[in-house]
């Protein structure tokens, strides 16, 4: 018998030996992970999640509101393996996820997109379902089964490290569930919504809004449809269109009490919510990145999308280009060229290393080419000194075949780097969600102009307020403005 066939048969035997009836779904699942171990994994990974996503967002009233809705949804499951813990993360990203053991997270960025308590319940219900159905435990069980066989047979694939509980938790949260599990989580979430008395149609409303937001971000970045699919989804995740179709089918004949939408209560809860970045991370203003505390700025050309966190700025281009910007982690006393060659690019032979002057500041650059599994890739390094000992650096990454076409834009980014004055820095303040009632003379265009959006203002305003870009605003309608 061929060795590969024998390995597959042995693996099937082990998988069948670890099968059990899932009390939440009624399905026969492979699971060898104890619930106590799931709790330990979640507790270890919780600290890492807080570090990666800006920590807990401080708003006691909002936290209590999310906790109340989450616990109400948790009470609807058939099982209670864990004590659920709901956390609002201080991150502008639009995200929600769960760790094994009952740790459920939602970012303030996603809270800003939602418009009702029922939508919030749908999001939390989906994440709860991953926990109650023990999707993470199932994935870990299979990983461990594969590891056991790889210890006995030579495998032609790499397995993740299974000894670090925090690393396991992060991998289970962000490594991806299967298409079946994602759609199953939607089904269970809708079931929990119905049992809790929420309008189940709000799940479809949310998914359509999520798609509209994703499409808008792709439009702003200049991505084609194929590039959107390649960047936004993996082969293991269903497209949002598939989730919308399933949600519409499941809820089509369900009756929902309009009183359980909870739009007004929700909007009151998020009034004053921080929107976008904090001053400590800098702001994306149009196509510029500006940091009011460090008092630096640079521009990004069309076709790039910017992401910021406490450590770096990342710009991703539609043609596969990536730009990383960050401060050096150490004080530098020698020349910038010396820093580039002996510290930053230590043990790397750079091509054409040379000195530059950028807006009166000492700088240096060099490049290298590396053969990767995806072909030749070019790396351009640029270091700039803004004051004694303080250096900022750009790393430009591009497929070698695209470098000639992308080089002008990269050069533009480099030479746009500048210091900004104290008065300009003081004007850079964070935005917040402000809840207002539309007046008799208010229009969509007028309200969008009052928001602090510097580009695509009408479409941005329309998406966060569940509106079509060409629709009218009826007097008295409660809307979200984004203002300082």
Rosetta blueprint (number, residue, H / E / L):
1 X L
2 X L
3 X H
4 X H
5 X H
6 X H
7 X H
8 X H
9 X H
10 X H
11 X H
12 X H
13 X H
14 X H
15 X H
16 X H
17 X H
18 X L
19 X E
20 X E
21 X E
22 X L
23 X L
24 X L
25 X L
26 X L
27 X L
28 X E
29 X E
30 X E
31 X L
32 X L
33 X L
34 X L
35 X H
36 X H
37 X H
38 X H
39 X H
40 X H
41 X H
42 X H
43 X H
44 X H
45 X H
46 X H
47 X H
48 X H
49 X H
50 X H
51 X H
52 X H
53 X L
54 X L
55 X L
56 X E
57 X L
58 X L
59 X L
60 X H
61 X H
62 X H
63 X H
64 X H
65 X H
66 X H
67 X H
68 X H
69 X H
70 X H
71 X H
72 X H
73 X H
74 X H
75 X L
76 X L
77 X L
78 X L
79 X L
80 X L
81 X L
82 X L
83 X L
84 X L
85 X E
86 X E
87 X E
88 X E
89 X E
90 X L
91 X L
92 X L
93 X L
94 X L
95 X L
96 X E
97 X E
98 X E
99 X E
100 X L
101 X L
102 X L
103 X E
104 X E
105 X E
106 X E
107 X E
108 X H
109 X H
110 X H
111 X H
112 X H
113 X H
114 X L
115 X L
116 X L
117 X H
118 X H
119 X H
120 X H
121 X H
122 X H
123 X H
124 X H
125 X H
126 X H
127 X H
128 X H
129 X H
130 X H
131 X H
132 X H
133 X L
134 X L
135 X H
136 X H
137 X H
138 X H
139 X H
140 X H
141 X H
142 X H
143 X H
144 X H
145 X H
146 X H
147 X H
148 X H
149 X H
150 X H
151 X H
152 X H
153 X L
154 X L
155 X L
156 X L
157 X L
158 X L
159 X L
160 X L
161 X L
162 X L
163 X L
164 X L
165 X H
166 X H
167 X H
168 X H
169 X H
170 X H
171 X H
172 X H
173 X H
174 X H
175 X L
176 X L
177 X L
178 X L
179 X H
180 X H
181 X H
182 X H
183 X H
184 X H
185 X H
186 X H
187 X H
188 X H
189 X H
190 X H
191 X H
192 X H
193 X H
194 X H
195 X H
196 X H
197 X L
198 X L
199 X L
200 X L
201 X H
202 X H
203 X H
204 X H
205 X H
206 X H
207 X H
208 X H
209 X H
210 X H
211 X H
212 X H
213 X H
214 X H
215 X H
216 X H
217 X H
218 X H
219 X H
220 X H
221 X H
222 X L
223 X L
224 X L
225 X H
226 X H
227 X H
228 X H
229 X H
230 X H
231 X H
232 X H
233 X L
234 X L
235 X L
236 X L
237 X L
238 X L
239 X L
240 X H
241 X H
242 X H
243 X H
244 X H
245 X H
246 X H
247 X H
248 X H
249 X H
250 X H
251 X H
252 X L
253 X L
254 X L
255 X L
256 X L
257 X L
258 X H
259 X H
260 X H
261 X L
262 X L
263 X H
264 X H
265 X H
266 X H
267 X H
268 X H
269 X H
270 X H
271 X L
272 X L
273 X L
274 X E
275 X E
276 X L
277 X L
278 X L
279 X H
280 X H
281 X H
282 X L
283 X E
284 X E
285 X E
286 X L
287 X L
288 X E
289 X E
290 X E
291 X E
292 X L
293 X L
294 X L
295 X L
296 X E
297 X E
298 X E
299 X E
300 X L
301 X L
302 X L
303 X L
304 X E
305 X E
306 X E
307 X E
308 X E
309 X L
310 X L
311 X L
312 X L
313 X E
314 X E
315 X E
316 X E
317 X E
318 X L
319 X L
320 X L
321 X L
322 X E
323 X E
324 X E
325 X E
326 X E
327 X E
328 X L
329 X L
330 X L
331 X L
332 X E
333 X L
334 X L
335 X L
336 X H
337 X H
338 X H
339 X H
340 X H
341 X H
342 X H
343 X H
344 X H
345 X L
346 X L
347 X L
348 X L
349 X L
350 X L
351 X E
352 X E
353 X E
354 X E
355 X E
356 X E
357 X E
358 X E
359 X L
360 X L
361 X E
362 X E
363 X E
364 X E
365 X E
366 X E
367 X E
368 X E
369 X E
370 X E
371 X E
372 X E
373 X L
374 X L
375 X E
376 X E
377 X E
378 X E
379 X E
380 X E
381 X E
382 X E
383 X E
384 X E
385 X E
386 X E
387 X E
388 X L
389 X E
390 X E
391 X E
392 X E
393 X E
394 X E
395 X E
396 X E
397 X E
398 X E
399 X E
400 X H
401 X H
402 X H
403 X H
404 X H
405 X H
406 X H
407 X H
408 X H
409 X H
410 X H
411 X H
412 X H
413 X H
414 X H
415 X H
416 X H
417 X L
418 X E
419 X E
420 X L
421 X L
422 X H
423 X H
424 X H
425 X H
426 X H
427 X L
428 X L
429 X L
430 X L
431 X E
432 X E
433 X E
434 X E
435 X E
436 X E
437 X E
438 X L
439 X L
440 X L
441 X L
442 X L
443 X L
444 X H
445 X H
446 X H
447 X H
448 X H
449 X H
450 X H
451 X L
452 X L
453 X L
454 X L
455 X L
456 X L
457 X H
458 X H
459 X H
460 X H
461 X H
462 X H
463 X H
464 X H
465 X L
466 X L
467 X L
468 X L
469 X L
470 X L
471 X L
472 X L
473 X L
474 X L
475 X L
476 X L
477 X L
478 X E
479 X E
480 X E
481 X E
482 X E
483 X E
484 X L
